[in-house]
Amino acid sequence: MNLKNMKSLFSKSLSRRKGVIATGMLVAFAAIVGFLFYEGTKKTVALTLDGEQKEIRTHASTIKDILKDLKISTHSRDYLYPTESTEVTNNMKVIWEPAKQVKVLVGNKEKSIWTTADTVKEMLSDKEIELGEHDKISPSLDQKITGNMKVKIDTAFSFKLVDGGKEKKVWSTSTTVADFLKQQGIKLNDSDRVEPSLDKVVKANDIVKVTRVEKVTDVVEEPTDYAVVTKKDSDLSKGKEEIVQQGEKGLVERKYEIVKENGKEVSRKLLSEKTLKESKDKVVNVGTKVLVAQVSRGASDSSGGGQEFYVNSTAYTGSCNGCSGVTSTGINLNANPNVKVIAVDPSVIPLGTKVYVEGYGYAVAADTGSAIRGHKIDVFFSSKSDAYRWGRKQVKVKILN
């Protein structure tokens, strides 16, 4: 092949190469223009998906298409704004909060709740679940909601607390007495009593009673009574008494253990006793000498009776205050309720004298009394009603022997 032909062949090959390059460049330019146009027609959308924020550019026509592209499955209980059918616009904001299932236990009743709330407090508000002032909830109200969370509400009830005698109304959830007292900051001493027992579970309308028990030691000085010693004196008229020695009370120191409940004494136990001063007996001589009646005779009546005179009279029974039931001459009045006896001043009417008392009848002077002095007598009745009826009056006494 000559040189001329070779040049012609080379020239044709170069021309074809330039054509291919030009075509390739044109195709590339068209692709770039097409890509820029495609991207330029996308819309910008700001998404908040389950609390996470992101921004996308999309050709999707509706919100549903966006979620489908993102492979997000929605549920009717989810929170979605705007709705799935809303057409996508540039710079649109979309919020999607998936609903979470929460189990709520109120007392012994459990129910499942679907919620899109952020916290336990918001969930209770959304579902109109009221929480009492004293109710307890776990977890706390500010706890974030998570899937399959369990929320327990312990409903509080009222009952009475009596602490040291002071009563008040309190609230608590189901708990033991020990835990309740701890929650209330009530401290118990070793001797204190609690009803019901500490391990019992508190229920509505119960009464929890704390009795404060205190043991103290008390030392006191106390007087002791003296004894009365009687001695028979044959030189002293029967019915007469003579104090030979005055009695004096003694003094002892006693140590007691005192138990108080709610500040009030309930028991006292003697621990020890020490004599500080001995008591001194009272000694009394009692006359045993029987006197023979020496009554001067006045003008006698037709029946041959003795002296007559007027006395002031009262009445008594065998069971009166200070009465022993036995006369100074030894007559048992309680054993002989029908006996006619008067108490006299032996210096006026000697003991043993038989008399006739106006309005009372025949009687014997067989008793004495500390208040019977001079022209005064005390007539005996077996019943108080008869003694009250006699009262206090002046009567005539006739000496019969």
ABEGO torsion letter per residue (X at the ends): XBAAAAAAAAAAAAAAAAAAAAAAAAAAAAAAAAAAAAAAABBBBBBBBGGBBBBBBBABABAAAAAAAAGBBBBAABBBOBBAABBBBBGBBBBBBBBBBBBBBBEABBBBBBBABABAAAAAAAAGBBBBAABBBOBBAABBBBBGBBBBBBBBBBBBBBBGGBBBBBBBBBBBAAAAAAAAGBBBBAABBBOBBAABBBBBGBBBBBBBBBBBBBBBBBBBBBBBBBBBBAABBBGBBBBABBBBBBBBBBBBBBBBBGGBBABBBBABBBBABBBBBBBBBBBABBBBBBBBBBBBBAAGBBBBBBBBBBBBBAABBGBAGBBAAGBBAAABAABBBBBBBAAABBBGBBBBBBGAEBBBBABBBAABBEBBBBBBBABAAAAAAAEBBBBBBBBAX
